[in-house]
Amino acid sequence: MSSPSSPIDRQTLIATLRDYVEQLREEGMEGLPAASSSTQATQARVSAPAAIENIATASAATPRSVEQVSKYPGLEATSSLENLREFIGDCTRCKLAPFRKNLVFGVGNPHAKLMFVGEGPGADEDAQGEPFVGRAGQKLNEMIQAIGLTRKDVYIANVVKCRPPGNRDPEPDEVATCSPFLFRQIETIQPKVIVTLGSPATKTLLDTKAGITSLRGRWGSFRGIPVMPTFHPAFLLRKYTVENRLAVFADLKAARARIDEAS
């Protein structure tokens, strides 16, 4: 057990390391390179604790969803997606704003029974102002069609509404700033089921530090709405294996069945 003065305890350290490995796997990395010299090995030993602490601190910094709702007075009074979009305005609330071309709000059926949530806009989405319009968007369209629906039948949004530089994952402070708008979108739409695409979306809605590999295919809940975590379409493009395709299809079939049961 860590001493009271230790910045991170053993449980947090283990969870953080596991999550970091999950993220590397999602990004297609099969392993970590070994040091090529004693100097590199020494540098790795010195830098590793600081890096681990930074990761743990960033993970722990994400506020719980309940605390995020009251960040913006009047947000809960928005009565439609149009009102919510007006409330957000030309947003400059976080450090992503200066880098964007377009704020990417969301798209689809405002009364959708199925909602997809990704992490953040990419280059194509930033250029067009619409989520999932690039290669990952084409793959998502295929996923939707595989369960007998179309893009117009569902609603698609992201955890953050501005593109993170270099398509990196949204950082905890960015998630804390922007996720209340996603939560309000969900409250307004009231879908029967939410499918989270990848780790950042899953962690945000399920308020967890666990990675997508351990959570994929396991039902969770966001404010009473069933949540099915699955792989991000971009991951499928990088790791287009039969196993991964079947896993995602099984997740989507389960989501569709849950909706049919509730109808």
N, C-alpha and C positions, 0 to 999 in steps of 0.2 A: 504494500500500500504506500502511496506517495505521502510525503510529509505535508503538513498544512501549507508550507510555503511553496510547494511544487506548483508550477503553472498549469499542468495538466495531469489528471489522474490516469491510472492504468486503463480503466474502462474506456475513457475518452480516447486515449492513445491507440488502443486496439481498434476501436470503431473507426477512428480517423485513417489509420493505415489500411484497414480493409476497404474503406470507401475509396481511398486513393488508388488502390490496386484495381478496384472495379472501374474507376474512371479511365485508367490506362488501358484496360481491356476493351472498354467501349471505343476508345480512340484507335484500336487496332494494334496496340503494342503487345508483343508476345513475351517480352522479358526486359530486364534492365541490363545495360551494358556494364561489364566488369571494368574496374580501373586498370589502366594500361601501365601504370607505374606506381611506385611506392608513394610518390608525391601526390598523385591523384587520389590514392586510397586515403592518405592522411587528410586531404582536403574534404573528401566525402565524409569521413568520420566526424570532422569538425562541423561541417555545414548541415549534416542530417538532422541533429536535434533541433536546430533553429528552424529548419524547413518544416519539420513535423509540428513544432509548436505553432508556426504560422498557419499551417493548414487547420490544426485543431481550433485555434482561436477564430479563424474565419468561419468554420463550421458552427461553432458555438455562438457566433454573433448574430445568426439569423433569428429574429424575434418570432415568437409563436404567433400563429394566425390570429388568435383572439386579440392580441395586443395591437395588431396591425390595422384592425378595422377602424379604430377611432383616430387614426392619424390625420384625417382630413374632414373637418366639420362640414356637414352637408352632403357628404358622399352617400350616406345611407338613405338620403331623401331622393336620390335620382330614381326616376320611375320607369325608365326605358333605356335601351342601349344608346339611343340618340342623345338622351339627357346625360348619360354617363360620358359619352364622347365629348360633349360640350363642356362638361365639368373638368375633364382632363385638359382640354385646350391645347395650346402650343407648349407642351410640358417642358419645363427646365428643372424639374425637381431632383434629378440625380445627375451624376457625371457622364452618363451616356448621351445626353441631349446634344452636346456640341458636335458629336460624330455622326449623327443621323442625317439622312436625306428626308425620310418620311417616318412619321410615327405610325406603327403598324398596330391597329386597334384589334381587329378580329373580322371574321367573315362567316357568313352562313345564315342558317335559319334561326331567327331570334326566339323561336319556340322549339328548338331542336330537342329531341329526346336523348341524343348522343352528342357529347362534346369532347373534342380532342384538345389537349393542352400540351404545347411544346415549351422549349426553353426561351428562345428569343429569335428575332428575325435574322436572316442571313443577308448576303449581298443583294440577291434578286428581290427578296422581300422588302428590303430597305429602299430599293429603287422603285418598286411598284406600289408600296404602301399596303401590301396584302400578305397575310401569312401563308407559308408553304406554297410558293409558286415556282420554286426552282426544281432541281433534280429530286430533292427530298420531298417536295410537294407532289411531284408526279408519282413518286412511290407511295405517298400517303393516299393519293387518289385511287391507286390500285388496291390498297388495303381496304379502303372504304367500299369500293365496288365488289370486293371479294365476299362481303357479307350482305350484298344485295341492296346497298344504299348508294347515293350519289353525294357529291360535295354539297349540293344544295339542300340535302336532307339534314346535315349535321352543322355544328358550329365549331369553328377552329380559332384558337387564340394561343397566346404565349404568356409565360410568366412575366417577362419584361417586354415592353413595347417599342424599344429602340435597340438597334443592332449593337451588340458588344463588339469592340474592336477585334479584328482578326477572327471573328466567330468564336471567341472563347466563351466559356460558361459564364452566366451572370454571376457577379460577386455578391456576397451577403448583403452589403448595404444597398445595392441596386435592387435586389429581390425585396428587401424590406420596404423600399420606397415605392416600388411599382406593383407588388402583388396585391395590395388592397383593391386596385382597379380590376384585376382578374377575379378576385373574390366577389366583387360587386357584379361583374359580368355573370358569374355562375349563379348568384342569387337572383338576378334578373331573368335569366334564361330558365332556371330550374330544370336542368336536364335530368333524365332518369338514370343515366350512367355517364361517368367521365372516364375517358381513357387518357392516361398520362404517358407521354412519349419521352422516354429517357430519364436519367437521374435527376436533373434539376427540377423538372416539373413534378416528379414523384416525391422528391424530398419536400418541396414547397407545400403541396396539398396534403400530404400525409404527415407532415411535421416530423420527419425522421432523418437520421444520418445514414441509414442503410443505403447501399447502392442498388441499382436497377437489376443487376444479375440475381441478387438474393430476393428481390421483391416481385420480379416479373411473374405474372400469372397468378398472383395471390391477391385476393380482394382486400381492399382497404375502404376507408370512408372519409368523406369530407363533408362535415355538417349534415350528416344523414344521407348524403348521396353516395352510392357505391362507386368506388374508384378501382379501375383495373390498370395496373402499371404494365407497360410493354416497352419493347425496344423502340428507339427513335428511328424513323425511316432512313436517316443518314447513316446509322449504324448498319442497317440492312444493306445499303449500297456498298459499304466497306467490307462487310462480312456476309455476303449473299450466299449462305449455305442452306442446304435443305433443312437442317436442324433449326436454324434461326427462323426461316420462313414458316415452318410448321408451328413453331412456338408462338410467333406473332399471330398466325391465323387462328390458333386455338384460343388465344386471349381475346381476339376480336369476336370469334364465335360465341364465347362466353358472355361478352358484353351484349351482343345482339340478343342472345337468349334471355338475359336478365331484363332487357327492355321489353321483349315480347311477353314475358311473365307479368310485368308491371302494367301492361296495356289492357 
